[in-house]
Amino acid sequence: ICLAAADMVTEADVVQALATLLDPQKRLDQLLLLTSEEYASFPRLGEYVWNVPCVATALLMELLTASQHLRPFNLPSETVQRVCATFFLFERIAAEPSCAVDFVTAQLPVYTIPFLQCPSRAPAAEALRASALPLFVTLAQSSSPAIHRFLRGTDFVPTIPLAPPLSAAVFVPRGFSRAPKAT
């Protein structure tokens, strides 16, 4: 799908781009299109990503395929682009209140953790970590108790190779406690 700069992205454009993600041969181009400024600013993009049949599964397959090459780290640049775009679309799902709880209930954010824990210091590995972090920041900013329970139960924060003040600043929003409440 090519849009002239003056054209507005429509719902039909988004649905068509998402449907095209199901074709592995066209997936990179479509992922890059969906993360472009025109598409990224489309209202409720995450809702469409979550609700168009098989799209979340295709995105999950991107992560599963790439995660096999993290130790030792040997991801080609095209794969890194695909994974970074997948993280962006996952973050858009997490930003949608109507989808976020179902997204964490399906445990999809767990599949990003191997990329956060990758020990490589290669620039591509750093780019993957930087692309995955906004997903968890978005989840941490949610007001949903279910999402906070998910984050407390997902022990990924201490394993991210960041300086401790940065991980604390990124992952502990006001009013959020990692410790479960006493009953």
C-alpha positions as CSV (number, residue, x, y, z in Angstrom):
1,I,0.0,0.0,0.0
2,C,1.5,3.3,-1.0
3,L,-0.1,6.5,0.1
4,A,0.6,10.0,-1.1
5,A,1.8,12.4,1.6
6,A,-1.5,14.3,1.3
7,D,-3.6,11.2,1.8
8,M,-5.0,10.3,5.2
9,V,-4.6,6.7,6.4
10,T,-8.1,5.2,6.6
11,E,-9.4,2.2,8.5
12,A,-9.4,0.2,5.3
13,D,-5.7,1.1,4.7
14,V,-4.9,-0.2,8.2
15,V,-6.9,-3.4,7.9
16,Q,-5.4,-4.1,4.5
17,A,-1.8,-3.5,5.8
18,L,-2.5,-5.8,8.7
19,A,-4.0,-8.5,6.5
20,T,-0.9,-8.3,4.3
21,L,1.3,-9.1,7.4
22,L,0.1,-12.7,7.1
23,D,2.3,-13.1,4.0
24,P,5.8,-13.7,5.3
25,Q,7.3,-12.5,2.0
26,K,5.6,-9.0,2.4
27,R,5.9,-8.8,6.2
28,L,8.9,-6.6,6.5
29,D,7.6,-4.0,4.2
30,Q,4.2,-4.0,5.9
31,L,5.8,-3.8,9.4
32,L,7.8,-0.8,8.3
33,L,4.7,0.7,6.8
34,L,2.7,0.2,10.0
35,T,5.4,1.9,12.0
36,S,5.6,4.9,9.7
37,E,4.5,8.2,11.1
38,E,1.2,8.1,9.0
39,Y,0.2,4.7,10.3
40,A,1.6,5.0,13.9
41,S,-0.6,8.1,14.5
42,F,-3.7,6.2,13.4
43,P,-6.2,6.2,16.3
44,R,-6.7,2.8,17.9
45,L,-4.0,1.2,15.8
46,G,-3.4,-1.3,18.7
47,E,-7.0,-2.3,18.7
48,Y,-6.8,-3.1,15.0
49,V,-3.5,-5.0,15.5
50,W,-5.1,-7.1,18.3
51,N,-8.5,-7.7,16.6
52,V,-7.6,-8.4,12.9
53,P,-7.5,-12.3,12.8
54,C,-4.1,-13.9,13.0
55,V,-2.1,-10.7,13.1
56,A,-1.0,-11.1,16.7
57,T,0.0,-14.7,15.9
58,A,2.1,-13.6,12.9
59,L,3.8,-11.0,15.2
60,L,4.5,-13.7,17.8
61,M,6.0,-15.9,15.1
62,E,8.4,-13.1,14.3
63,L,9.6,-13.1,17.9
64,L,9.8,-16.8,18.2
65,T,11.8,-17.1,15.0
66,A,14.3,-14.4,16.0
67,S,14.7,-15.5,19.6
68,Q,16.4,-18.7,18.4
69,H,19.4,-16.5,17.3
70,L,20.0,-14.5,20.5
71,R,22.6,-16.8,22.0
72,P,25.0,-16.4,20.4
73,F,23.6,-13.2,18.9
74,N,23.5,-13.4,15.1
75,L,20.4,-11.6,13.9
76,P,20.5,-10.1,10.4
77,S,19.6,-6.4,10.2
78,E,16.3,-7.3,8.4
79,T,15.3,-9.5,11.3
80,V,16.2,-6.8,13.8
81,Q,14.0,-4.4,11.9
82,R,11.1,-6.9,11.9
83,V,11.4,-7.5,15.7
84,C,11.7,-3.8,16.5
85,A,8.5,-3.1,14.5
86,T,6.8,-6.0,16.2
87,F,7.7,-4.5,19.6
88,F,6.2,-1.2,18.4
89,L,3.0,-2.9,17.5
90,F,2.8,-4.8,20.7
91,E,3.3,-1.5,22.5
92,R,0.4,0.0,20.6
93,I,-1.8,-3.0,21.7
94,A,-0.7,-2.4,25.3
95,A,-1.7,1.3,25.0
96,E,-5.3,0.4,24.1
97,P,-7.4,0.0,27.3
98,S,-9.8,-2.3,25.4
99,C,-7.0,-4.7,24.6
100,A,-4.3,-4.4,27.2
101,V,-5.7,-6.8,29.8
102,D,-6.4,-9.5,27.1
103,F,-2.9,-8.9,25.7
104,V,-1.2,-9.6,29.1
105,T,-3.7,-12.5,29.9
106,A,-2.5,-14.1,26.6
107,Q,1.1,-13.7,28.0
108,L,2.4,-12.1,24.8
109,P,4.7,-9.6,26.6
110,V,6.6,-12.6,28.0
111,Y,7.9,-13.3,24.5
112,T,9.8,-10.0,24.5
113,I,11.8,-10.9,27.7
114,P,14.5,-13.0,25.9
115,F,15.3,-9.9,23.8
116,L,15.6,-7.8,27.0
117,Q,17.9,-10.4,28.6
118,C,20.1,-10.9,25.6
119,P,23.7,-10.6,27.0
120,S,25.1,-9.2,23.7
121,R,26.3,-5.6,23.7
122,A,26.2,-5.5,19.9
123,P,24.4,-2.3,18.6
124,A,21.6,-4.4,17.1
125,A,21.0,-6.1,20.5
126,E,20.9,-2.7,22.2
127,A,18.4,-1.5,19.6
128,L,16.2,-4.5,20.4
129,R,16.3,-3.7,24.1
130,A,15.5,-0.1,23.4
131,S,12.6,-1.1,21.2
132,A,11.2,-3.6,23.8
133,L,11.3,-1.2,26.8
134,P,8.4,1.1,25.7
135,L,6.0,-1.9,25.8
136,F,6.7,-2.4,29.5
137,V,6.7,1.3,30.3
138,T,3.2,1.4,28.7
139,L,2.1,-1.6,30.7
140,A,3.5,-0.1,33.9
141,Q,1.6,3.2,33.3
142,S,-1.7,1.3,33.1
143,S,-4.2,1.7,35.9
144,S,-5.4,-1.9,35.5
145,P,-4.8,-4.1,38.6
146,A,-4.7,-7.1,36.3
147,I,-1.8,-5.6,34.4
148,H,0.0,-4.6,37.6
149,R,-0.4,-8.2,38.8
150,F,1.1,-9.4,35.6
151,L,4.1,-7.1,35.9
152,R,4.7,-8.2,39.5
153,G,4.5,-11.8,38.5
154,T,6.9,-11.3,35.6
155,D,10.4,-11.2,37.0
156,F,12.2,-9.4,34.2
157,V,13.2,-6.1,35.6
158,P,16.3,-7.2,37.5
159,T,17.7,-9.1,34.5
160,I,17.7,-6.2,32.1
161,P,21.2,-5.0,31.6
162,L,20.5,-1.4,32.6
163,A,21.9,0.7,35.4
164,P,19.7,0.2,38.5
165,P,18.5,3.8,38.7
166,L,17.3,3.7,35.1
167,S,15.4,0.5,35.5
168,A,13.8,1.8,38.7
169,A,12.9,5.1,37.0
170,V,11.5,3.3,33.9
171,F,9.5,0.6,35.6
172,V,8.1,1.9,38.8
173,P,5.5,4.5,38.1
174,R,3.9,6.5,41.0
175,G,1.5,4.4,42.9
176,F,2.8,1.1,41.6
177,S,4.4,-1.4,44.0
178,R,6.3,-4.6,43.0
179,A,5.3,-6.1,46.3
180,P,1.9,-7.7,46.4
181,K,-0.6,-6.1,48.7
182,A,-1.3,-7.9,52.0
183,T,-4.7,-9.5,52.2
